[in-house]
Amino acid sequence: MKSFAVAILFPLSAMLLPLQTHAQITPEVATVLQKPIAIEREEVVARVPLIPHMGKFSINAAMNGLERRFVFDTGSPTMISRELAAELDLVVIGSNTGRDANGREVTTDIGIVDRLTIGGVTFRSVPVLVSDFRAIDPAGCFIDAGVIGSEIFPGSVWHIDAERQILQIAERLADLPEIAAAEDTIVVPLHDFGYPHAPVFDYAIGEFADKGLFDTGNSDTIVLFDQVMQDARVASAIIPGTVREGRGSHGVSAAGLGADTDLLRFEIEGMRMGMTELGKHRATTRSAPPSLVGLGILDTHDVALDYSEARIILHPRERPHTAPPHPGYALMQLAGNVRVVQLYHGSLAERAGLKLGDKVVAIDDRTLATGASNCETAQWLVEAGPARSAQRLTVLRNDQPIEIRLVE
């Protein structure tokens, strides 16, 4: 999991990628995970609504005939809640220990869903990881039944059209003539290293070259692994005057809230996917590999993951979206309270007296409801983005309200 929108953190990115198996997994289970998934198509192109939800996209899908809503996360294996696993009477065939987006170990059970249906496409015998999402999302505000991930991608073309909010699933790119004929496309080889078949690509910054992940579980556009930033060739691509340093958490992932760490935001140009430069984009960093191109790229490009021909295709949107500037701080609902979980040095918020960890009880004239079961506040924080335009924050320190005025 990765940051939701511009001011709220709740990451879903690369929850267990790469999947690191420990002794719990038997050779028989490993064989099951690597087995190709059979695909049945009722139509040449399945068109599935992409539903905006908490800064991400969700889709409706059915598992063994039970329809639920799932986050669509290209950077994660498919994961379902323990509650859904119980409804499905899912048989556990093994377990796995991997690392989440914050680098922490997470152990999950492994089961096989007989039928996963998305639109008019059915995937047979799909391995799923079973996770206790209530441990990180007690009210189910962010995650309903789970996450649809990348192990079902091979054998299809997955076209993500954020402008029209449609996911198209086809067998071949030729079945999507509007994509095949699109101009100014960026075509990049897609690497598939086996389960969970995440979309990995080559990228370069100057003479520096590496592999990255296309991850719709991360709200940012470009996210570079911290160690990549130590390379002088990468540092030289940062646009002077755009660097903002801060402190806070990268967000919540499968093992919970990441520890506070140094943060960095900046603008970068000269990053190439394949042979084509992406232009100028906002970027940030993360403490765990790999580097990512995240959901933010969909503000300017539609993306097709063509597993049939092992390529990623980006083509410009007709009407690009310009994201608002970062406000210099980030809020998140934790245990029923809204907290400051990121704060950037020199920002208006810091100069006004805001502190990392502050409990926020009001934004402008709106008092924030509290309680672990309250989803209204969490949804408003993410989807309305009040931090971008807030003029006053009221925080509690030593049980006393303090007003922070966010105006010059």
KOLZATI-897124 format. One line per 8 residues: number of its first residue (from 1); their letters; for each residue x, y, z of C-alpha. Coordinates in Angstrom, 2 decimals, decimal comma. Layout:
REM KOLZATI-897124
NUM = A = X Y Z  ...
//
This chain:
REM KOLZATI-897124
1 = MKSFAVAI = 0,00 0,00 0,00  1,18 3,56 -0,68  0,06 7,14 -0,11  -3,57 8,00 -0,69  -3,98 11,22 -2,62  -1,96 14,22 -1,60  -2,52 14,44 2,11  -3,62 11,04 3,38
9 = LFPLSAML = -1,49 7,94 3,62  -2,81 4,43 3,27  -0,49 2,52 0,93  -1,34 -0,70 -0,87  1,75 -0,93 -2,99  3,79 -4,08 -3,47  2,42 -5,67 -0,32  4,37 -8,86 -0,86
17 = LPLQTHAQ = 6,55 -8,22 -3,87  8,80 -9,93 -4,59  7,11 -12,86 -2,89  9,74 -14,20 -0,50  8,96 -17,73 0,54  10,11 -19,28 3,77  10,12 -22,85 4,98  6,35 -22,95 5,48
25 = ITPEVATV = 5,75 -23,31 1,75  6,08 -26,84 0,41  7,30 -27,82 -3,07  3,73 -28,88 -3,87  2,38 -25,41 -3,02  5,19 -23,74 -4,97  4,16 -25,81 -7,99  0,54 -24,67 -7,60
33 = LQKPIAIE = 1,59 -21,02 -7,47  3,55 -21,33 -10,70  0,81 -23,20 -12,57  -0,71 -21,17 -15,46  -4,23 -19,89 -14,76  -6,88 -20,95 -17,26  -8,95 -18,12 -18,77  -12,53 -18,28 -20,08
41 = REEVVARV = -13,90 -15,32 -22,06  -17,56 -14,55 -22,68  -16,71 -11,53 -24,86  -13,79 -10,32 -26,93  -13,26 -7,28 -24,72  -14,51 -7,13 -21,14  -15,17 -3,56 -19,96  -15,18 -3,14 -16,21
49 = PLIPHMGK = -15,87 0,15 -14,37  -12,93 1,55 -12,42  -14,49 2,89 -9,24  -12,63 5,75 -7,53  -12,25 4,85 -3,88  -10,03 6,41 -1,25  -7,48 7,64 -3,77  -7,28 4,32 -5,61
57 = FSINAAMN = -9,39 2,38 -8,10  -11,62 -0,51 -7,10  -13,44 -3,04 -9,27  -16,33 -5,42 -8,71  -15,46 -9,09 -9,08  -16,94 -12,43 -8,06  -15,14 -15,26 -6,31  -16,96 -18,57 -6,64
65 = GLERRFVF = -20,10 -16,57 -7,43  -19,83 -14,18 -4,45  -19,58 -10,60 -5,78  -17,51 -8,15 -3,79  -15,52 -4,96 -4,32  -11,73 -5,15 -4,47  -8,92 -2,63 -4,79  -7,22 -3,06 -8,19
73 = DTGSPTMI = -3,50 -3,18 -7,39  -1,00 -4,11 -10,10  1,81 -4,18 -7,53  0,33 -6,85 -5,27  -0,72 -10,50 -5,41  -4,45 -11,08 -4,99  -5,26 -10,95 -1,29  -8,62 -11,53 0,38
81 = SRELAAEL = -9,92 -10,94 3,88  -10,28 -13,73 6,38  -14,02 -12,99 6,43  -14,33 -13,61 2,70  -12,16 -16,72 2,95  -14,57 -18,07 5,57  -17,59 -17,31 3,33  -15,88 -19,15 0,49
89 = DLVVIGSN = -15,00 -22,05 2,82  -11,52 -21,69 1,37  -9,13 -24,56 2,00  -5,70 -23,39 3,15  -2,92 -25,20 1,29  0,06 -23,46 2,86  1,45 -20,21 4,18  4,01 -17,67 3,14
97 = TGRDANGR = 6,13 -15,03 4,78  7,04 -12,02 2,66  7,77 -8,34 3,08  5,28 -5,52 2,75  5,85 -2,11 1,15  7,57 -0,89 4,33  9,96 -3,85 4,35  8,31 -5,60 7,30
105 = EVTTDIGI = 7,64 -9,33 7,40  4,06 -10,48 6,93  2,77 -14,05 7,11  -0,35 -15,01 5,16  -2,23 -18,20 4,43  -2,51 -19,42 0,84  -5,67 -20,81 -0,75  -7,06 -21,48 -4,21
113 = VDRLTIGG = -10,24 -19,81 -5,50  -11,96 -21,99 -8,09  -13,45 -19,11 -10,10  -12,56 -15,42 -10,16  -14,83 -13,52 -12,55  -14,19 -9,93 -13,65  -16,70 -8,65 -16,19  -17,01 -11,39 -18,80
121 = VTFRSVPV = -13,67 -13,03 -17,99  -13,31 -15,96 -15,61  -9,97 -17,07 -14,21  -9,78 -20,64 -12,93  -7,88 -21,95 -9,89  -6,48 -18,61 -8,74  -4,05 -18,61 -5,80  -4,93 -16,00 -3,18
129 = LVSDFRAI = -3,28 -14,83 0,00  -5,50 -14,54 3,06  -4,86 -11,54 5,27  -6,39 -9,97 8,38  -7,11 -6,51 6,95  -9,00 -5,54 10,11  -5,67 -5,30 11,90  -4,75 -2,27 9,75
137 = DPAGCFID = -8,22 -1,11 8,68  -10,59 -1,96 11,56  -13,70 -0,32 10,07  -13,11 -1,54 6,54  -12,93 2,05 5,28  -10,18 1,40 2,75  -10,40 -2,30 1,98  -13,63 -4,24 1,55
145 = AGVIGSEI = -13,06 -7,84 0,48  -9,43 -7,51 -0,52  -7,14 -6,74 -3,44  -7,18 -8,02 -7,03  -3,56 -8,38 -8,05  -1,20 -9,46 -10,75  -1,15 -13,27 -10,84  -4,13 -13,21 -13,25
153 = FPGSVWHI = -2,45 -10,83 -15,71  -0,63 -13,36 -17,98  -2,51 -14,26 -21,15  -4,36 -10,93 -21,43  -4,06 -7,25 -22,25  -5,15 -5,01 -19,37  -5,94 -1,47 -20,50  -6,34 1,06 -17,69
161 = DAERQILQ = -8,24 4,15 -18,90  -8,35 6,47 -15,89  -9,90 9,35 -17,85  -12,99 7,30 -18,73  -12,64 5,14 -15,61  -12,76 1,88 -17,54  -10,63 -1,26 -17,29  -10,60 -3,27 -20,52
169 = IAERLADL = -9,47 -6,91 -20,60  -8,73 -8,53 -23,96  -6,77 -11,48 -25,27  -4,76 -9,47 -27,81  -3,91 -5,84 -28,42  -5,54 -6,13 -31,85  -8,85 -6,50 -30,01  -8,32 -2,93 -28,75
177 = PEIAAAED = -7,82 -1,06 -32,05  -8,01 2,37 -30,43  -4,93 1,48 -28,38  -3,07 -0,17 -31,22  -3,58 2,94 -33,37  -2,78 5,50 -30,66  -0,08 8,05 -31,45  2,86 9,14 -29,28
185 = TIVVPLHD = 2,90 5,82 -27,47  5,67 4,65 -25,18  6,35 0,93 -25,60  8,46 -0,78 -22,96  9,39 -4,47 -22,58  7,48 -6,12 -19,74  9,37 -8,61 -17,61  7,50 -11,48 -15,95
193 = FGYPHAPV = 9,55 -13,23 -13,28  6,86 -15,72 -12,31  4,35 -15,63 -9,47  2,89 -13,13 -8,71  3,61 -11,96 -12,32  3,96 -8,29 -11,41  4,54 -5,83 -14,30  8,27 -5,08 -14,15
201 = FDYAIGEF = 10,01 -2,83 -16,67  13,43 -1,34 -17,44  14,01 2,32 -16,71  16,99 4,64 -16,87  17,96 8,04 -15,51  20,97 9,35 -17,39  23,42 6,45 -17,50  21,86 4,79 -14,47
209 = ADKGLFDT = 19,69 1,76 -15,34  17,44 -0,37 -13,13  14,18 -2,29 -13,07  10,95 -0,79 -11,75  7,39 -1,85 -11,01  4,15 -0,39 -12,38  2,07 -0,17 -9,23  -1,48 1,20 -9,08
217 = GNSDTIVL = -1,40 0,66 -5,32  0,84 3,72 -5,02  -0,72 7,14 -5,52  2,50 8,92 -6,50  3,86 9,15 -10,05  7,51 8,21 -9,61  8,85 6,61 -6,43  12,57 5,87 -6,29
225 = FDQVMQDA = 14,16 3,39 -3,91  16,29 5,32 -1,39  19,53 3,70 -2,49  18,88 4,70 -6,11  18,88 8,33 -4,97  22,46 7,94 -3,77  23,67 7,59 -7,36  25,08 10,90 -8,66
233 = RVASAIIP = 23,58 10,28 -12,10  20,11 10,14 -10,57  20,69 13,13 -8,31  21,70 15,22 -11,33  18,25 14,64 -12,89  16,48 16,38 -10,00  15,23 19,83 -10,99  17,04 22,44 -8,88
241 = GTVREGRG = 14,89 24,19 -6,30  12,23 21,46 -6,16  13,64 19,34 -3,32  11,54 19,23 -0,14  12,81 17,30 2,89  10,59 16,10 5,69  9,92 13,52 8,33  7,17 10,97 8,80
249 = SHGVSAAG = 5,83 7,60 7,73  5,57 6,28 4,20  2,17 4,95 5,27  0,34 1,79 6,24  1,06 -1,51 4,56  0,20 -5,11 5,33  2,17 -5,10 8,61  0,80 -1,76 9,76
257 = LGADTDLL = 2,06 1,83 9,89  5,62 2,31 8,73  8,10 3,84 11,14  8,94 7,53 10,92  11,82 8,16 8,55  13,35 10,92 6,46  11,14 11,95 3,55  11,98 13,52 0,23
265 = RFEIEGMR = 9,84 15,07 -2,50  11,13 16,63 -5,70  10,59 17,00 -9,43  12,64 14,97 -11,87  13,10 14,96 -15,62  15,04 12,71 -17,95  13,71 9,40 -16,60  13,26 6,98 -19,49
273 = MGMTELGK = 11,01 3,97 -19,87  12,46 2,05 -22,76  13,98 4,67 -25,06  11,39 7,38 -24,31  11,65 10,13 -21,72  8,64 10,57 -19,46  9,13 14,33 -19,19  8,96 16,29 -15,94
281 = HRATTRSA = 7,14 14,57 -13,08  6,81 14,82 -9,33  8,65 12,14 -7,42  9,31 10,84 -3,96  11,29 8,03 -2,37  10,68 4,84 -0,42  12,76 2,72 1,91  12,08 -0,65 0,28
289 = PPSLVGLG = 12,83 -1,74 -3,30  11,86 -1,66 -6,08  11,41 1,81 -7,60  7,89 2,41 -8,88  5,84 4,18 -11,49  2,56 4,60 -9,65  -1,05 5,58 -10,10  -0,10 9,21 -10,68
297 = ILDTHDVA = 1,11 8,40 -14,21  -2,56 7,87 -15,09  -3,06 11,63 -14,74  -1,23 12,02 -18,05  -1,25 8,57 -19,70  -3,44 5,53 -20,14  -1,57 2,27 -19,58  -1,93 -1,11 -21,26
305 = LDYSEARI = -0,22 -4,16 -19,76  0,16 -6,48 -22,75  1,24 -9,78 -21,23  0,55 -11,61 -24,48  3,37 -9,69 -26,19  5,40 -8,87 -23,06  5,15 -5,09 -23,28  3,79 -2,07 -21,44
313 = ILHPRERP = 2,18 0,62 -23,57  1,58 4,19 -22,39  -0,30 6,70 -24,51  -1,22 10,30 -23,64  -4,66 11,11 -22,26  -6,87 13,40 -24,32  -7,32 15,65 -21,29  -4,40 15,37 -18,88
321 = HTAPPHPG = -5,08 16,04 -15,22  -2,80 18,33 -13,21  -2,51 17,28 -9,60  -2,58 20,09 -7,02  0,64 20,93 -5,15  1,56 19,03 -2,02  0,50 21,01 1,10  3,66 20,15 3,02
329 = YALMQLAG = 2,00 17,79 5,48  -0,14 14,65 5,45  -2,97 13,46 7,64  -4,22 9,99 8,41  -6,95 8,52 10,57  -5,33 6,23 13,13  -7,30 4,36 15,80  -10,21 6,74 15,32
337 = NVRVVQLY = -8,15 9,95 15,54  -6,66 12,09 12,78  -2,91 12,50 13,10  -0,18 14,41 11,28  1,90 11,58 9,82  4,12 13,61 7,49  5,58 17,08 7,82  7,99 18,78 5,44
345 = HGSLAERA = 10,69 21,18 6,64  10,14 24,81 5,73  6,53 24,23 4,71  3,87 26,74 5,64  2,41 24,14 8,01  5,70 23,69 9,86  6,33 27,43 10,03  2,83 27,88 11,46
353 = GLKLGDKV = 3,66 25,51 14,30  2,25 22,15 13,18  4,15 19,16 14,61  4,53 15,57 13,48  2,13 13,39 15,46  -0,30 16,22 16,28  -3,89 15,10 16,85  -6,11 17,17 14,54
361 = VAIDDRTL = -9,65 17,71 15,84  -10,90 20,30 13,33  -10,12 21,54 9,83  -11,39 25,07 9,25  -14,97 25,01 10,56  -15,42 21,24 10,41  -15,01 19,26 13,62  -13,60 15,81 12,88
369 = ATGASNCE = -15,63 12,89 14,14  -13,67 10,31 16,09  -14,05 6,59 16,67  -12,49 3,50 15,16  -15,67 2,71 13,19  -15,92 6,15 11,58  -15,35 5,98 7,81  -16,94 9,32 6,94
377 = TAQWLVEA = -13,95 11,32 8,17  -11,44 8,99 6,53  -13,27 9,22 3,21  -13,56 13,01 3,39  -9,86 13,41 4,16  -8,83 11,31 1,17  -11,41 12,15 -1,46  -12,11 15,81 -0,70
385 = GPARSAQR = -8,48 16,58 0,09  -9,16 19,36 2,64  -5,47 19,59 3,54  -4,79 21,21 0,17  -6,94 24,26 0,93  -7,20 24,31 4,73  -6,63 27,70 6,35  -6,88 26,52 9,97
393 = LTVLRNDQ = -6,13 23,29 11,78  -7,13 22,78 15,40  -4,87 20,33 17,23  -4,88 18,98 20,77  -1,71 19,19 22,83  -1,85 18,28 26,51  -5,64 18,14 26,06  -5,66 21,82 25,09
401 = PIEIRLVE = -6,88 23,02 21,65  -4,35 25,02 19,64  -5,21 26,72 16,36  -2,67 26,49 13,54  -3,26 29,14 10,88  -2,13 28,03 7,43  -2,10 31,43 5,73  0,82 33,68 4,86
//
